[in-house]
Amino acid sequence: MPGPLSIPFLPAYIPPEIDMQKVKADVADDGVSVPPAQQAEVPALHQVVEDARKEGIDLKIVVIDLNPPIDTPLRDIATEVGQANPGSTVLAMSPAFAGTYSPVFDRVTLEAGEDLAKSGDPVQSSKNFLGELTTPHFPWTPFTIVLVLAVALAVVGTRMLQLWGKRRAASSAALTSADS
């Protein structure tokens, strides 16, 4: 008997070294969670959170000091923190990876921000991420809709001109044969 064709949900993988209760408590307290070795960066990270708030973004930042084997655990950490803080955009960073969660921003924007948040410096990475979120992007969806409509109108217009030309040629031929 074959198994299910799809898994109803993907299991989250959070490294056992990460104390998610402490991370969520830290984030709930001031919007930032960092490991003890990086406490000196907390004021600068608070400034990034404040800058985000001025832009209308409820940003939460989680920094971990170890790299998971792949970046997926960071997205799982960000998702868990985001679900504990409804409406928040969460950036989770390790020295080499970044993961995000947001109910506000689309995945394309978040992943572009993740790419910029892999600098190894949590403060600069956070600034880069916030910069990506606040940078206006070209409106591809409306552009695509207008382009498709323009092509459709050009096709319809071309066909109408073809039919008009055929009718005109037929009526011209009929007049010429009637004159003979």
VENBELZI-V530688 format. One record per backbone hydrogen bond with DSSP energy under -1.0 kcal/mol. CO is the residue of the C=O (numbers start at 1). NH is the residue of the N-H. Records with the same first field share a line. If there is no record, write none. Layout:
CO: NH ; NH
//
This chain:
15: 18
18: 20
19: 23
20: 24
21: 25
22: 26
23: 27
24: 28
25: 29
26: 30
27: 31
31: 61
33: 63
35: 38
36: 39
38: 41
39: 42
41: 45
42: 46
43: 47
44: 48
45: 49
46: 50
47: 51
48: 52
49: 53
50: 54
51: 55
52: 57
53: 56
57: 59
58: 89
60: 91
61: 33
62: 93
71: 74 ; 75
72: 76
73: 77
74: 78
75: 79
76: 80
77: 81
78: 82
79: 83
80: 84
85: 88
89: 60
90: 101
91: 62
92: 99
93: 64
97: 94
99: 92
101: 90
106: 110
107: 111
108: 112
109: 113
110: 114
111: 115
112: 116
113: 117
121: 125
122: 126
123: 127
124: 128
125: 129
126: 130
127: 131
128: 132
129: 133
130: 134
138: 140
139: 143
140: 144
141: 145
142: 146
143: 147
144: 148
145: 149
146: 150
147: 151
148: 152
149: 153
150: 154
151: 155
152: 156
153: 157
154: 158
155: 159
156: 160
157: 161
158: 162
159: 163
160: 164
161: 165
162: 166
163: 167
164: 168
165: 169
166: 170
167: 171
168: 172
169: 173
170: 174
171: 175
172: 176
173: 177
174: 178
175: 179
//
